[in-house]
Amino acid sequence: MTITIIKIVLIILLIRVLLLSLGHLLTAFWDKANKIAIDEILKDPSKYVRDEHIGIFFTNMIWVYVFIQLLICVFKGNLTIN
């Protein structure tokens, strides 16, 4: 039962991180989303928005890697909870 709960939570977290990553990539590379972010920041906008969102994207990819590894362990039965 607890492994099933962990599977569900990990899948939800993985989906969340992937959607957040997509949002950051859209903000970084889609001109309309970039413009909205620029209007909010106003201080060296283009460089700040791109650098900030690319950094967040790579951080999220680290989390994606961790979640995928945990999911692999859970589905293979290598992760046990006492």
C-alpha positions in Angstrom: 0.0 0.0 0.0 2.7 2.5 0.9 4.7 1.8 -2.3 1.5 2.5 -4.3 1.2 5.9 -2.5 4.8 6.6 -3.2 4.3 5.8 -6.9 1.3 8.1 -7.2 3.1 11.0 -5.4 6.2 10.6 -7.5 4.2 10.5 -10.7 2.3 13.7 -9.7 5.6 15.4 -8.7 7.2 14.4 -12.0 4.3 15.8 -14.0 4.4 19.0 -12.0 8.1 19.5 -12.6 7.8 18.8 -16.3 4.9 21.3 -16.6 6.8 24.0 -14.7 9.8 23.4 -16.9 7.7 23.8 -20.0 6.4 27.1 -18.6 9.9 28.3 -18.0 11.0 27.3 -21.5 8.0 29.1 -22.9 8.8 32.2 -21.0 12.4 32.1 -22.1 11.8 31.4 -25.8 8.3 32.5 -26.7 8.3 36.2 -27.5 4.8 37.0 -26.0 5.5 35.3 -22.7 9.0 36.8 -22.6 7.5 40.3 -23.2 5.0 39.8 -20.3 7.9 38.8 -18.0 10.0 41.7 -19.2 7.2 44.2 -18.4 7.1 42.9 -14.9 10.8 43.0 -14.2 11.9 46.3 -16.0 15.6 45.9 -14.9 17.8 44.5 -17.6 14.8 42.5 -18.6 15.9 40.3 -21.5 19.1 39.0 -19.9 17.4 38.5 -16.6 14.4 36.6 -17.9 16.4 34.3 -20.1 19.1 33.5 -17.6 16.6 33.0 -14.7 14.4 30.7 -16.6 17.2 28.6 -18.1 18.7 28.2 -14.7 15.3 27.1 -13.3 14.9 24.7 -16.2 18.2 23.0 -15.5 17.4 22.8 -11.8 14.0 21.1 -12.7 15.8 18.7 -15.0 17.9 17.5 -12.0 14.6 16.9 -10.2 13.2 15.0 -13.2 16.3 12.8 -13.1 15.8 12.1 -9.4 12.1 11.4 -9.8 12.7 9.0 -12.7 15.4 7.2 -10.8 13.0 6.8 -7.8 10.2 5.6 -10.0 12.5 3.0 -11.6 13.5 1.8 -8.1 9.9 1.7 -7.0 8.6 -0.2 -10.1 11.6 -2.7 -10.0 10.9 -3.3 -6.3 14.3 -2.1 -5.2 12.8 0.5 -2.8 11.4 -0.9 0.4 9.7 0.9 3.3 9.7 -0.6 6.8 
